[in-house]
Amino acid sequence: MGKSLTATLMGVLIKQGVYDLLQPAPIPDWQGADDPRAKIRIADILHMSSGLRIKAPQDPDYDPSGTYPDHLYLYTGSVDSFHYAATRPLQWPPNTVGRYHNTDPVLINYLIRLGVEKRGKDYLSFPQRSLFDKIGIRTMVLETDPFGNFLTQGYELASARDWARLGNLYLQDGVWNGERILPDGYVKFVSTLAPAWEADKRPIYGGFFWINGDGEYPVPKEAFYMSGAGGQSTLIIPSYDLVVVRLGHYKGSEAGDKGFKQALALLMESVPRRK
């Protein structure tokens, strides 16, 4: 679910005029002459379609008997995660292949740090000042690598109510108490099927949010959601004006997912559609 939080923090900076979705990502390591990575746009990274080469368990050619995958190394390696992600080579042209790779959220976090510090602001307090305080989040803890870089591709902890607050920000089109926090059109961007994933005939991914395009959950296909390890979920269902959060232990997540789907089916029968 932290990847969706990462998208939210980038949205805050886009709203503040620091970045534009369609600009080439200004990663310092990519600015050399004739570096093909210089063409990767911020939108491509948010779509999990940067084209960078890393080994990941969800890749079709992944061999679990081979070397430790880079995707997991970005969770467990005691390295500068931003430098590691930024130095991966290009495997495919940007925006052509959709792959669930941790390089992409790590690089968006890199851009967030660059953007915040370029303005002379404190990086580590940025999420609290610019997002959490505005929407009432009080329990969120974000962990860093040894170099002080946020690892919000998967190391963030919060109460169910605080995840629901984040979900409600998206349900309300990025507006909270009359204040626009995310740019106009950003919620539509993250909840719309990414072009590279559509080309691969997998209608399941938007902009660091999963999409219910394959009917994974018994809710409308327009629903989109944050999905975390062990079955943690924050599901946003606009046509029913609903945000549903499910948290639980990693062990037993398979049974938990089954129960969650059964509960959602009953919820859809009980709650009227938005008029």
RAFEN-V334298 format. One record per residue. N is the residue number from 1. PSI is psi as a letter, one per 40 degrees, with the letter a starting at -180 (999 if undefined). OMEGA is omega in whole degrees, -180 to 180 (NA if undefined). D_FIRST is the distance of its C-alpha to the first C-alpha in Angstrom with 1 decimal. Layout:
# RAFEN-V334298
n;psi;omega;d_first
N;PSI;OMEGA;D_FIRST
N;PSI;OMEGA;D_FIRST
This chain:
# RAFEN-V334298
n;psi;omega;d_first
1;e;179;0.0
2;d;178;3.8
3;d;177;5.4
4;d;173;5.5
5;d;178;6.7
6;d;177;8.9
7;d;-179;10.2
8;d;179;11.1
9;d;174;12.9
10;d;178;14.7
11;d;178;15.6
12;d;-179;17.2
13;d;176;19.3
14;d;177;20.3
15;d;-180;21.5
16;e;177;23.4
17;e;-179;25.1
18;d;-178;24.0
19;i;173;22.7
20;h;-177;23.2
21;d;-171;20.9
22;e;178;23.8
23;i;172;25.2
24;h;-177;25.3
25;h;-177;22.8
26;f;176;25.1
27;h;-175;24.0
28;d;-177;27.2
29;e;-175;27.5
30;e;-172;27.9
31;e;178;30.8
32;i;-179;33.6
33;h;176;36.2
34;f;175;35.3
35;h;-177;31.8
36;d;-180;30.2
37;e;-180;26.7
38;e;180;28.0
39;e;-180;27.6
40;h;-180;23.8
41;i;176;22.5
42;d;179;19.4
43;d;179;18.6
44;d;-180;19.1
45;d;178;16.5
46;d;178;13.9
47;e;-175;15.0
48;f;179;14.5
49;f;179;18.3
50;d;-177;19.7
51;e;-180;22.0
52;i;-177;21.7
53;h;165;22.8
54;i;176;20.8
55;h;-178;21.0
56;i;-176;17.9
57;d;-179;17.9
58;e;178;17.1
59;i;180;20.1
60;d;-177;23.1
61;e;-177;25.4
62;h;179;23.4
63;h;-177;25.8
64;e;179;24.5
65;e;-178;27.9
66;a;-177;27.7
67;i;-179;26.5
68;h;-173;23.2
69;i;178;20.6
70;d;-178;19.5
71;d;179;15.9
72;d;178;16.0
73;d;179;18.4
74;e;169;15.8
75;d;-165;14.1
76;e;-177;17.6
77;h;179;20.3
78;g;-175;21.9
79;i;170;22.3
80;g;-173;21.8
81;d;-180;18.5
82;d;179;19.3
83;d;-179;22.8
84;d;-179;21.8
85;d;-176;19.5
86;e;-178;22.1
87;e;175;24.9
88;i;180;23.8
89;i;178;26.3
90;h;177;26.0
91;d;180;26.2
92;i;173;26.1
93;i;-180;26.9
94;i;175;24.0
95;f;178;22.6
96;d;-178;24.4
97;h;177;22.1
98;h;180;18.4
99;h;180;16.8
100;g;-174;13.4
101;h;-179;14.2
102;e;176;12.7
103;d;-170;15.6
104;d;175;14.2
105;d;177;11.2
106;d;180;13.6
107;d;175;16.3
108;d;175;14.7
109;d;176;14.2
110;d;179;17.9
111;d;178;18.9
112;d;180;17.4
113;d;179;19.5
114;d;-177;22.5
115;d;-180;22.4
116;d;-176;22.2
117;d;176;24.8
118;d;179;27.1
119;e;179;27.5
120;e;-179;28.5
121;i;179;25.6
122;h;-176;23.9
123;d;-172;20.6
124;d;178;19.3
125;e;-177;19.8
126;d;-179;18.6
127;d;-179;15.2
128;d;-176;17.1
129;d;-168;20.1
130;e;-178;18.9
131;d;-171;15.9
132;d;-180;15.4
133;d;-177;19.1
134;d;-176;19.5
135;e;172;17.3
136;e;178;18.0
137;h;-176;15.0
138;e;-173;16.9
139;e;-173;15.0
140;h;175;12.1
141;h;180;12.9
142;h;-180;11.9
143;i;-180;13.7
144;i;169;15.9
145;i;-178;17.9
146;e;-178;21.7
147;e;177;22.3
148;f;178;20.2
149;h;179;17.5
150;h;178;14.0
151;f;-176;11.8
152;f;163;8.4
153;e;179;7.7
154;e;180;7.0
155;g;179;9.2
156;h;-175;8.3
157;h;179;9.5
158;i;177;10.4
159;i;178;12.4
160;d;-179;11.8
161;d;179;14.0
162;d;173;12.1
163;d;178;8.9
164;d;177;11.7
165;d;179;13.2
166;d;177;10.5
167;d;180;10.6
168;d;174;14.4
169;d;179;14.6
170;d;177;13.7
171;d;-178;16.0
172;f;176;18.6
173;f;175;18.5
174;e;-179;17.3
175;h;179;20.2
176;h;-179;20.3
177;f;177;23.7
178;e;180;25.5
179;h;177;23.9
180;h;-178;22.2
181;d;177;19.2
182;i;-177;17.8
183;i;178;20.6
184;h;-180;22.3
185;e;-176;21.0
186;d;179;17.6
187;d;177;15.8
188;d;179;18.1
189;d;-175;17.2
190;d;-176;13.5
191;e;179;14.3
192;h;-178;17.3
193;h;179;17.7
194;h;-177;17.9
195;d;-177;21.6
196;d;178;21.3
197;d;176;19.3
198;d;179;21.8
199;d;179;24.6
200;e;179;23.3
201;f;174;23.4
202;g;-173;19.8
203;f;-168;18.7
204;e;-174;15.0
205;h;179;13.3
206;b;179;13.5
207;g;-174;12.3
208;f;170;8.8
209;i;172;8.3
210;i;-179;9.7
211;i;-177;13.1
212;f;-175;15.2
213;e;178;18.2
214;e;179;19.3
215;f;179;19.3
216;d;178;16.8
217;i;-178;16.6
218;f;178;19.9
219;i;-179;19.1
220;i;-178;20.2
221;e;176;19.2
222;e;-180;18.4
223;i;176;15.3
224;i;-170;11.9
225;i;169;8.5
226;h;-177;4.7
227;h;-178;4.9
228;i;-180;4.6
229;i;177;8.1
230;f;176;10.8
231;e;176;10.0
232;h;-176;7.5
233;i;167;7.1
234;h;-171;7.6
235;h;-179;10.5
236;h;-176;12.7
237;g;-174;16.3
238;d;-175;18.5
239;e;176;21.8
240;e;180;21.5
241;f;-173;20.3
242;i;164;17.5
243;h;-179;14.0
244;h;-180;13.3
245;h;174;10.9
246;h;174;11.3
247;i;179;10.9
248;i;179;13.3
249;i;177;14.8
250;d;177;14.0
251;h;-177;17.7
252;e;-176;18.5
253;d;180;15.3
254;d;177;17.6
255;d;178;19.7
256;d;179;16.8
257;d;178;15.5
258;d;179;19.1
259;d;179;19.6
260;d;180;16.6
261;d;178;18.1
262;d;179;21.5
263;d;179;20.4
264;d;179;18.9
265;d;178;22.3
266;d;180;24.2
267;d;-180;22.2
268;d;178;23.1
269;d;-172;26.7
270;d;-174;26.7
271;h;179;25.2
272;i;175;27.2
273;i;176;25.9
274;h;180;25.9
275;999;NA;29.4
